[in-house]
Amino acid sequence: MRAVDIIAKKRDGGTLTKDEIAFFVDGYTRGTIPDYQAAAWLMAVLLKGMTHQETTDLTMAMVASGRTLSLRALGPVVVDKHSTGGVGDKTTLVVGPLVAATGLPVVKMSGRGLGFTGGTLDKLESIPGFRVDLTVEQLMAQAARIGLVVTGQSPELAPADGKLYALRDVTATVPSIPLIASSIMSKKIAAGADVIVLDVKVGSGAFMKTLESARELARLMVQVGRGVGRRVVAVLTSMDQPLGNTVGNAVEVREAIDTLHGRGPRDFDEHCRVLAAHMLVLGGKARSMAEAHQVAGEALASGRALAKFAAFVQAQGGDARVVESPDTVLPQAPYVAPLPAPRAGYIREINAEAVGLATVTLGAGRARKGDPVDPRVGVVLHRKVGSRAEKGEPLFTVHAADEGSWQAAAQQVLAAYAWSDEPVAPPPLVFEVIE
């Protein structure tokens, strides 16, 4: 087999065989196929697409490029969730302990923020001492002990994906649905979970801007996962405004803790319960969504989910006092001030991407991979879509390192708001579920 023949076949719209895909992925991972040929192949895939079978074969070739975890020792079913990325998306911090508190082990490998989307690892690292660089052995030991672990992606798992993703990022081949699906699912399958719930974001603050493209991605990922024996469901959720009221790192951790205490924002609380319920049904802890909502509600109301979060934080080296005293433990921004509403009216829109980019201006996110983040800074929204604001009352609060960055970010966030003189209905949280 020759790499150039495989490139030409896909360039001409041909369907690649399992062996051809495996040859190409293995060669690129080992370095016998150079970047320039891999880049040409990625562009051919972007332009010509892949069949569902090709996407499955690509996913499994990337899984085979590295180690695959066996989580059998943790119990008959281990669950995981994945979000395709959004603004204010701190769901893992609530859904993880909530599901683990019911007795289902949750093992999750998360990522860092890039661009306008936040990263779970960055949020968790705002808790002093919290470690996200666990070895596979440490991951397994902690999962067995407390039933919950969230760590960074291991380089031992799906290394082909790491190489291909870095190349896609610099060759304008990121927005290919088969490449996105295989990237996500290869990591999830290699990580060993039996149940995978996919939170596919749709809207201004998501990579999938339209319901049609999100639906296509979700269907493909579900098909790939189920084709290799995983129980998978995709929930298409709205990201046309930030999720919850906070965007940043420490401010989002504080909101997640509030939610575990039972006093979180309605939209975020409901979003977490929906995802947890799907995990409980697929994991066999409930026979229906109604029963799953009841189980999740009891785990929250009893304080078991909060206690699980505290045990999780302590197990990974963090200061567990954050559960009861977040304002004492979490880092605080030195310049915090609200911006008053410039007019009275109903909030018609809050562009999530614009709010996310404002937090990058503050230093909470990354313009480039590897940039440091400031855990102290962020935005707290006091009025969201459908709410009425009176002129002069606080519209949002910016947590900044200094007055200059506060001014710049405040103007960006204000520009993200659109107003209406007439009442506006809040957007739906969930568009549809693909099983």
C-alpha positions as CSV (number, residue, x, y, z in Angstrom):
1,M,0.0,0.0,0.0
2,R,1.1,3.6,-0.7
3,A,-0.1,6.7,1.1
4,V,-0.3,8.6,-2.2
5,D,-2.8,6.1,-3.6
6,I,-5.0,6.4,-0.5
7,I,-4.9,10.2,-0.8
8,A,-5.8,10.0,-4.5
9,K,-8.6,7.6,-3.9
10,K,-10.3,9.9,-1.4
11,R,-9.6,12.9,-3.5
12,D,-11.5,11.3,-6.3
13,G,-14.5,10.5,-4.0
14,G,-13.7,6.9,-3.4
15,T,-14.6,4.9,-0.3
16,L,-11.6,3.7,1.7
17,T,-11.3,0.2,3.0
18,K,-10.7,-0.6,6.7
19,D,-7.2,-1.8,5.8
20,E,-6.4,1.4,3.9
21,I,-7.5,3.6,6.8
22,A,-5.6,1.5,9.3
23,F,-2.4,1.7,7.1
24,F,-2.6,5.5,6.9
25,V,-3.4,6.1,10.6
26,D,-0.7,3.7,11.7
27,G,1.9,5.2,9.3
28,Y,1.2,8.7,10.4
29,T,1.3,7.8,14.1
30,R,4.7,6.0,13.7
31,G,6.1,8.8,11.5
32,T,6.5,6.9,8.2
33,I,3.8,9.0,6.6
34,P,4.9,12.7,6.7
35,D,2.7,15.7,7.7
36,Y,2.4,16.9,4.1
37,Q,0.7,13.7,3.0
38,A,-1.5,13.6,6.1
39,A,-2.5,17.2,5.5
40,A,-3.5,16.3,1.9
41,W,-5.5,13.3,3.1
42,L,-7.3,15.4,5.7
43,M,-8.3,18.0,3.1
44,A,-9.5,15.2,0.8
45,V,-11.7,13.9,3.7
46,L,-13.0,17.4,4.4
47,L,-14.0,18.0,0.8
48,K,-15.2,14.5,-0.1
49,G,-16.6,13.3,3.2
50,M,-16.7,9.8,4.6
51,T,-19.3,7.1,4.9
52,H,-20.5,6.0,8.3
53,Q,-18.4,2.8,7.9
54,E,-15.3,4.8,7.0
55,T,-15.8,7.0,10.0
56,T,-16.2,4.0,12.3
57,D,-13.0,2.4,10.8
58,L,-11.1,5.7,11.3
59,T,-12.3,5.9,14.9
60,M,-11.2,2.4,15.7
61,A,-7.8,2.8,13.9
62,M,-7.2,5.8,16.2
63,V,-8.2,3.7,19.2
64,A,-5.8,1.0,18.1
65,S,-2.9,3.5,17.9
66,G,-2.5,3.4,21.7
67,R,-3.6,1.9,24.9
68,T,-7.3,1.0,25.7
69,L,-8.4,1.1,29.3
70,S,-10.3,-1.8,30.8
71,L,-12.6,-0.5,33.5
72,R,-14.1,-3.9,34.4
73,A,-12.6,-3.9,37.9
74,L,-14.7,-0.8,38.7
75,G,-18.1,-2.6,38.2
76,P,-20.4,-3.9,35.6
77,V,-21.1,-0.4,34.1
78,V,-18.9,2.7,34.0
79,V,-20.3,6.0,32.6
80,D,-18.9,9.0,30.9
81,K,-20.2,12.2,29.3
82,H,-18.8,14.6,26.7
83,S,-19.7,18.1,25.7
84,T,-18.8,19.4,22.3
85,G,-17.9,22.8,23.9
86,G,-19.7,25.9,25.0
87,V,-19.7,29.0,27.1
88,G,-20.4,28.7,30.8
89,D,-20.5,24.9,30.4
90,K,-19.5,23.6,33.9
91,T,-21.8,20.6,33.7
92,T,-19.1,18.0,34.6
93,L,-18.6,19.6,38.0
94,V,-22.3,18.8,38.9
95,V,-23.2,15.8,36.7
96,G,-20.1,13.8,37.7
97,P,-20.7,13.8,41.4
98,L,-24.4,13.6,41.0
99,V,-24.2,10.4,39.0
100,A,-21.4,8.9,41.1
101,A,-23.5,9.5,44.2
102,T,-26.0,7.0,42.9
103,G,-23.4,4.3,42.7
104,L,-22.4,4.5,39.0
105,P,-18.7,5.0,38.6
106,V,-17.8,8.1,36.4
107,V,-14.4,8.2,34.7
108,K,-13.8,11.2,32.6
109,M,-10.9,12.6,30.6
110,S,-11.4,16.3,30.0
111,G,-9.8,19.1,28.0
112,R,-8.7,22.7,28.4
113,G,-10.4,25.8,27.0
114,L,-9.5,27.1,23.6
115,G,-10.8,30.3,22.0
116,F,-14.3,31.3,23.3
117,T,-15.1,27.9,24.9
118,G,-14.1,27.1,28.4
119,G,-12.3,23.9,29.6
120,T,-13.2,21.7,32.6
121,L,-9.6,21.2,33.6
122,D,-9.0,25.0,33.8
123,K,-12.1,25.4,36.0
124,L,-11.0,22.6,38.3
125,E,-7.5,24.0,38.6
126,S,-8.9,27.2,40.1
127,I,-9.4,25.1,43.2
128,P,-6.0,25.4,45.1
129,G,-4.0,22.2,44.9
130,F,-6.3,20.4,42.5
131,R,-4.4,17.9,40.2
132,V,-5.5,17.0,36.7
133,D,-2.4,15.1,35.5
134,L,-3.2,11.7,37.0
135,T,-1.5,8.6,35.6
136,V,-3.7,5.7,34.4
137,E,-2.8,3.8,37.6
138,Q,-3.8,6.8,39.8
139,L,-7.0,7.2,37.8
140,M,-8.0,3.6,38.3
141,A,-7.2,3.7,42.0
142,Q,-9.3,6.8,42.6
143,A,-12.2,5.5,40.6
144,A,-12.2,2.3,42.6
145,R,-12.1,4.2,45.9
146,I,-14.6,7.0,45.4
147,G,-16.3,6.3,42.0
148,L,-15.4,9.6,40.4
149,V,-12.3,10.9,38.6
150,V,-11.7,13.7,36.1
151,T,-8.3,14.1,34.6
152,G,-6.5,15.3,31.5
153,Q,-6.3,13.2,28.4
154,S,-3.6,10.5,28.6
155,P,-1.1,10.6,25.8
156,E,-1.2,6.8,25.9
157,L,-4.8,6.8,24.7
158,A,-5.5,7.4,20.9
159,P,-2.2,9.1,20.2
160,A,-3.1,9.2,16.5
161,D,-5.9,11.6,17.4
162,G,-3.5,14.0,19.1
163,K,-1.3,14.1,16.1
164,L,-4.1,14.5,13.6
165,Y,-5.9,17.1,15.7
166,A,-2.8,19.3,15.9
167,L,-2.5,19.0,12.1
168,R,-6.1,19.8,11.5
169,D,-5.8,22.9,13.6
170,V,-3.2,24.4,11.2
171,T,-4.5,23.1,7.9
172,A,-8.1,24.5,8.0
173,T,-9.5,21.0,8.3
174,V,-11.2,21.2,11.7
175,P,-14.8,21.6,10.5
176,S,-15.2,18.1,9.0
177,I,-18.0,16.2,10.7
178,P,-16.4,12.7,10.1
179,L,-13.1,14.0,11.5
180,I,-14.8,15.7,14.5
181,A,-16.9,12.5,15.3
182,S,-13.9,10.2,15.0
183,S,-11.7,12.4,17.2
184,I,-14.3,12.6,20.0
185,M,-15.3,8.9,19.9
186,S,-11.8,7.5,19.6
187,K,-10.9,9.1,22.9
188,K,-14.1,8.0,24.6
189,I,-13.9,4.5,23.4
190,A,-10.2,4.2,24.4
191,A,-11.1,5.5,27.8
192,G,-13.2,2.4,28.4
193,A,-16.6,3.6,29.5
194,D,-19.6,1.4,28.7
195,V,-22.1,4.4,28.6
196,I,-21.4,7.6,26.8
197,V,-23.8,10.6,27.0
198,L,-23.0,13.2,24.4
199,D,-24.0,16.9,25.1
200,V,-24.0,18.3,21.5
201,K,-24.2,22.1,21.8
202,V,-26.0,24.2,19.1
203,G,-25.9,27.9,18.6
204,S,-23.7,31.1,18.7
205,G,-21.6,29.7,21.5
206,A,-21.0,26.3,20.0
207,F,-18.9,24.9,17.2
208,M,-22.1,23.6,15.6
209,K,-24.0,26.8,14.7
210,T,-27.1,25.1,13.2
211,L,-29.4,22.4,14.4
212,E,-28.9,20.6,11.1
213,S,-25.1,20.3,11.5
214,A,-25.4,19.3,15.2
215,R,-27.9,16.6,14.3
216,E,-25.6,15.2,11.6
217,L,-22.7,15.1,14.1
218,A,-24.8,13.6,16.8
219,R,-26.2,10.8,14.7
220,L,-22.8,9.9,13.4
221,M,-21.2,9.7,16.9
222,V,-24.1,7.6,18.2
223,Q,-23.8,5.3,15.3
224,V,-20.1,4.9,15.7
225,G,-20.4,4.2,19.4
226,R,-23.2,1.8,19.1
227,G,-21.4,0.0,16.3
228,V,-18.6,-0.9,18.7
229,G,-20.9,-2.0,21.5
230,R,-21.2,1.2,23.6
231,R,-24.5,2.5,24.9
232,V,-24.6,6.0,23.5
233,V,-27.2,8.8,23.5
234,A,-26.8,12.4,22.2
235,V,-28.6,15.3,23.7
236,L,-28.8,18.4,21.4
237,T,-28.8,21.4,23.7
238,S,-29.0,25.2,23.2
239,M,-25.8,27.3,23.4
240,D,-27.3,30.6,22.0
241,Q,-26.7,32.2,25.4
242,P,-24.2,31.1,28.1
243,L,-25.3,28.2,30.3
244,G,-26.0,29.3,33.8
245,N,-25.1,32.8,35.0
246,T,-21.3,32.6,35.1
247,V,-18.5,32.4,32.5
248,G,-14.9,32.0,33.7
249,N,-13.1,29.6,35.9
250,A,-13.4,30.2,39.7
251,V,-16.8,31.9,39.1
252,E,-18.1,28.8,37.4
253,V,-16.8,26.5,40.1
254,R,-18.6,28.6,42.7
255,E,-21.8,28.3,40.6
256,A,-21.4,24.5,40.3
257,I,-21.1,24.3,44.1
258,D,-24.2,26.5,44.5
259,T,-26.0,24.1,42.3
260,L,-24.9,21.1,44.3
261,H,-26.2,22.9,47.4
262,G,-29.6,23.2,45.6
263,R,-29.4,26.9,44.8
264,G,-28.1,27.1,41.3
265,P,-29.6,28.9,38.3
266,R,-32.7,27.2,36.9
267,D,-31.4,26.6,33.4
268,F,-28.1,25.1,34.6
269,D,-29.7,22.9,37.3
270,E,-32.2,21.5,34.8
271,H,-29.5,20.9,32.2
272,C,-27.5,18.9,34.6
273,R,-30.5,16.8,35.7
274,V,-31.3,16.0,32.1
275,L,-27.8,14.8,31.3
276,A,-27.6,12.9,34.6
277,A,-30.9,11.2,34.0
278,H,-29.8,9.9,30.6
279,M,-26.6,8.5,32.2
280,L,-28.7,6.8,34.9
281,V,-31.1,5.2,32.4
282,L,-28.3,3.9,30.2
283,G,-26.3,2.8,33.2
284,G,-29.2,0.8,34.5
285,K,-29.9,2.8,37.7
286,A,-33.4,3.8,36.4
287,R,-35.9,2.3,34.0
288,S,-37.3,5.5,32.7
289,M,-36.4,9.2,32.4
290,A,-39.0,10.0,35.0
291,E,-37.5,7.6,37.5
292,A,-34.0,8.8,36.7
293,H,-35.0,12.4,37.4
294,Q,-36.3,11.3,40.8
295,V,-33.1,9.4,41.6
296,A,-31.0,12.4,40.6
297,G,-33.2,14.7,42.6
298,E,-32.8,12.6,45.7
299,A,-29.0,12.5,45.3
300,L,-29.0,16.3,45.2
301,A,-31.6,16.9,48.0
302,S,-29.9,14.5,50.4
303,G,-26.5,16.1,50.0
304,R,-24.9,12.9,48.7
305,A,-23.9,14.6,45.4
306,L,-22.3,17.5,47.4
307,A,-20.4,15.0,49.6
308,K,-19.2,13.2,46.5
309,F,-17.9,16.4,45.1
310,A,-16.0,17.1,48.3
311,A,-14.5,13.6,48.3
312,F,-13.5,14.1,44.6
313,V,-11.8,17.4,45.3
314,Q,-9.9,16.0,48.2
315,A,-8.8,12.9,46.4
316,Q,-7.2,15.0,43.6
317,G,-5.3,17.2,46.0
318,G,-7.7,20.1,46.1
319,D,-8.9,22.1,49.1
320,A,-12.2,20.5,50.1
321,R,-13.2,23.5,52.2
322,V,-14.2,25.0,48.9
323,V,-17.5,23.1,49.2
324,E,-18.6,25.2,52.2
325,S,-16.5,28.3,51.8
326,P,-15.9,28.9,48.1
327,D,-15.4,32.6,48.5
328,T,-12.6,32.0,51.0
329,V,-10.9,29.2,49.1
330,L,-11.2,30.2,45.5
331,P,-9.0,33.0,44.0
332,Q,-10.7,36.4,43.9
333,A,-10.4,39.1,41.2
334,P,-9.0,42.4,42.4
335,Y,-11.4,44.6,40.3
336,V,-15.1,43.6,40.5
337,A,-17.9,45.9,39.4
338,P,-21.3,45.6,37.9
339,L,-22.4,47.3,34.7
340,P,-25.8,49.0,34.9
341,A,-28.5,48.3,32.2
342,P,-28.4,51.2,29.7
343,R,-32.2,50.9,29.2
344,A,-35.3,49.2,30.3
345,G,-36.7,46.3,28.4
346,Y,-36.6,42.5,27.9
347,I,-33.5,40.6,27.0
348,R,-34.0,39.2,23.5
349,E,-30.5,37.7,22.9
350,I,-27.1,37.3,24.6
351,N,-24.5,36.2,22.0
352,A,-22.7,33.4,23.8
353,E,-19.6,33.5,21.6
354,A,-19.2,37.3,22.3
355,V,-19.4,36.7,26.0
356,G,-16.9,33.9,25.7
357,L,-14.5,36.1,23.8
358,A,-14.9,38.8,26.4
359,T,-13.6,36.3,29.0
360,V,-10.6,35.7,26.8
361,T,-10.0,39.4,26.9
362,L,-10.0,39.2,30.7
363,G,-7.6,36.3,30.6
364,A,-10.0,33.5,31.6
365,G,-9.6,31.8,28.2
366,R,-6.9,31.2,25.6
367,A,-6.2,32.8,22.3
368,R,-3.6,30.1,21.6
369,K,-3.0,26.7,22.9
370,G,-0.6,26.8,25.8
371,D,-1.5,30.3,26.9
372,P,-1.9,30.7,30.7
373,V,-5.3,31.5,32.2
374,D,-6.2,33.7,35.1
375,P,-8.6,31.7,37.3
376,R,-9.9,34.8,39.1
377,V,-11.6,36.6,36.2
378,G,-14.9,36.2,34.5
379,V,-18.4,37.4,34.0
380,V,-21.6,37.0,36.1
381,L,-24.9,37.6,34.2
382,H,-27.8,39.0,36.3
383,R,-30.3,39.1,33.4
384,K,-30.7,36.5,30.7
385,V,-32.9,36.0,27.7
386,G,-36.6,36.4,28.6
387,S,-35.8,38.5,31.7
388,R,-36.8,42.1,32.1
389,A,-34.2,44.7,33.2
390,E,-34.9,48.2,34.5
391,K,-32.6,51.0,33.5
392,G,-29.7,51.4,35.9
393,E,-30.0,48.1,37.7
394,P,-27.0,45.7,37.4
395,L,-27.1,43.8,34.1
396,F,-23.9,41.8,34.7
397,T,-20.8,42.0,36.8
398,V,-17.2,41.7,35.5
399,H,-14.5,40.2,37.6
400,A,-11.2,41.6,36.2
401,A,-7.5,41.9,37.0
402,D,-7.6,45.7,36.6
403,E,-9.9,48.6,35.5
404,G,-8.6,48.6,31.9
405,S,-9.5,45.0,31.2
406,W,-12.8,45.5,33.0
407,Q,-13.7,48.3,30.7
408,A,-12.8,46.4,27.5
409,A,-14.6,43.2,28.6
410,A,-17.7,45.1,29.9
411,Q,-18.1,46.8,26.5
412,Q,-17.8,43.4,24.7
413,V,-20.4,41.8,27.0
414,L,-22.8,44.7,26.6
415,A,-22.5,44.5,22.8
416,A,-23.6,40.8,23.1
417,Y,-27.0,41.9,24.5
418,A,-30.0,42.6,22.2
419,W,-33.2,44.1,23.6
420,S,-36.9,44.0,23.0
421,D,-39.8,46.2,24.2
422,E,-42.1,43.1,24.2
423,P,-41.9,40.0,26.4
424,V,-39.5,37.3,25.0
425,A,-39.8,33.6,25.7
426,P,-36.6,31.9,27.0
427,P,-34.9,29.6,24.5
428,P,-35.4,25.8,25.0
429,L,-32.7,23.9,26.9
430,V,-33.0,20.7,24.9
431,F,-33.9,20.5,21.2
432,E,-33.9,16.8,20.7
433,V,-32.4,13.5,21.8
434,I,-30.8,11.0,19.4
435,E,-30.5,7.4,20.4
